[in-house]
């Protein structure tokens, strides 16, 4: 796959942050192309917009994503037994 395009591994890492924060996947918009320095924002409608950086390790960006989302007020959600059984 070309370097400047995100792949499923990138998406899995993003969801590994957004899912535990209770952010519904339909509320996350990720640009298909990578672009430096990467960006994380929230629209007035509550959509999280993410651009993965083209350079640097995805793990570093994921740490940044976690911190910025927490800075926006998102906190880890505990799943109840019924929700865990659905997953």
Secondary structure, 3 states (H helix, E strand, C coil): CCCCECCHHHHHHHHHHHCCCCCCHHHEEECCECCCCCEEEECCCCCEEEECCCCCCHHHHHHHHHHHHHHCCCCCCCCCHHHHHHC
